Amino acid sequence: MSGPPPLADLSRLYQTEFVRSVRAVGALWAVCALCSAVLQLVVLLQPAWVRSGGGARPAAPWGCSRGSVSSLSPLPSFQSVAVLVGVSLWAVWTSVLSLSLFRFCSAATVYKICGWLQLTSGFCMALACLLFPDSWESPEMRALCGDSVGSFSPGNCSVHWAYILALLGILDSAILATLAFVLANRQDALLPPDSKDVTTGLLMSA
């Protein structure tokens, strides 16, 4: 009767399965990052952040109500918000494009770059979502929502769907950043079968 397979063969088998699992999770991360990038683009091009209770068209920090790229000019009161949304969009798309660095850098390095970019995207979008309602006392918002509007008080307006998408983008960026750092740390475990993992296994079985 044949004995158990050598420890080196078992290590090689386990590593092969582990590599496949990491690659599958990495592919899933790339798909989710692309979806997050598209979501950020939708938030920018269709910026319906608030809507008047009287049925008026939605408005956003850059005064665009129909998503026309040519009309994306920040209102004076919301310039900082618009800049933060733009930086967030740049960061998330750069993280997607950074996946091409797998040909030139180690996987751990690429995932760390992507993780920091996703953190930057989420941080900028969080600041934008916080500063936007804090600036509702602007003349533009008073013209849309009435004199009762104030800081964090929308008056006759209500939060619209693009603002909700922006909040979801923050959560998405946080999850993707965490997963990217986990994948980066997991790359250290992808060692050849005859490396220290085999040596450690031999010592434990002795």
N, C-alpha and C positions, 0 to 999 in steps of 0.2 A: 504494500500500500504506500502510495506516495505521500510524503510529508507536506507540511504547509509550505506555501511559496516563500522564497527568500524575502528577507525584509526589504532589500533594495527594490525588488519587483513590486511589492506592496506600496512602497513609497512612491515609485514611479506612477502606479495606478492612481493613488490618491491625489498626486499632484496634477495628473492629467484631468481628473474630474474637477479639481479645484480651479484649474485654469479655465475650464469650460464654464464653470459657474461664474467666475469673476468676469469673463468676457460677456456672458449673457447679461449680468447686472450692468456692466458698462454700456452695452448696447441699449438697455432700457433707460439708463441715465441720459444717453444722447438723445433718445426720442423725447423724453420728458423735458430736457433742456430746450429742444427745438420747439416743443409746444409752448413752453414758457416764453420763448422769444417771440413767437407769433402772438401770444396773449399781450405781451408788452406793446407790440406794434399796433394791435387793435385798440389798446388803451390810448395810444398816441393819436392814431388817425381817426378814431371815432370817439372823441373826448366828451361824452355826455356825462359830466360829473355831477351836475345838479339840474333839476327840472322845476320849472315854476308850477305852482299848484293851479294856476289858471290855464294850463295847457300850452304855455309857450314852448318854443323849441328849447332843447337842452343847451347848456353852456358849459364852458370849461375854462381853465386858467389862461388859455391862449385865444379865447374868443372865437373858437371854431365850432360851429354848430352842425356842420354837415360833413366833417371829415375831409375837407379839401386841403391838400398839402400846401397849396399856395396861400391859404388863409391862416397857417400856423404861426401867427405872430403873437407873442406873449402880451397880455394886458399888463399895464404898469404895476398893478398891485400884486400880480402873480408871476413876475419874472423869475423869481427864485424857485418857485414851484415848477415852472416849465423847464428850467435848467436841470433840476433834479430828476424830472421824468426823462429828459433827454439823456442824462448820464446813466440812469438805470437801464434805458434801452440799449445804449452803447455797450454797457458792461455785459448784459445777458447775451447779446449777439456776439460779442468778442469771445465769450466762454464757449459758444457753439463753434465758432471758427477755430478756436484753440485746439479742438479735437484733431485738426490736421497735423498738430505737432507730434503725434504719436510716431511719425516717421523719423523724427529728428531727436526726440527727447525720450527719457524713460516714462513709463506709464504713471509712476508715482508723481513725477514732476508735473506732468500734464494735468492730472487730477487735482493737484494742489493749486495750480494756476486757475483752473476752472472753479474750484471751491472759493478762492478769494474773490474772483470776479462775480460769482453768484452772491456772495456776502455783500459786496459793494452794490450790486443791483438792488438787493433787498433793503439795504440801509438807505439808499437814496430814495427808493420808492416810499419807504416808511416815513422819511422826513417830508416828502412831498404830500403824502396823505395827512400828515399832522399839520403842516403849514397851510394847506389849502383852507380848511375850515377856520383856522386862526385869522385868515385875511378876509373874511366875509364882510367886514365893515367897509369895504371899498365902494366907491361910487358905482362901479359896474354891477356889483351885486345888489346894491340898493335899487338900481333901476330895474333889475329883473325880479327881485324878491320883496320889494317894499321897504319901508322905513323901519320895520320891526326886525330886520336882519341885524345880526351882530356876530361877534366872535364865537364860533361853535354854535351859533343859533341861526338856522337857515331862513327864519321868517316864513314867508309864504312858499318857499321852495322846499324841495326834498332831495335827498341823495339819490342819484340816478345810477344806472347799471355800470357805467365805466368806472366809477369810483369803487364799486364793489369788486370789479375785476382787478383794480389796482391793489386792493387789500388782499385778494386771493394771490396776486403775484408776489406779494411779500412772503406769504406762507410758502408758496412754491419755491421761491429762491432760498429760503431757510432750509427746506427739506433737501433741495438739490445740493446746497453747499455742504450740509452734514454728510450726505451720501458720498459726495466727491472726496471729502477728507477720509471717510471710512475706506473707500476704494484705494486711496493713496497709501494708507497704512497697510492694507491687505497685500499690496504689491511686494512688500518685504518678505511675505511668506512664499512667494513664487521662486523657490530655489531648485537647482538641479537635484536629481535623485541622489547623487553621490556627495552632496554637501553636508552641512552640519546637521540637518534633520536626520539623515541616515545614521550619522555618528551618534547623535543623541539617542536614537532608537536602539542602536546596538548596545549602548551603555545601560539603557533601561532594561533590556532583555537579558543582560548578563547576570 
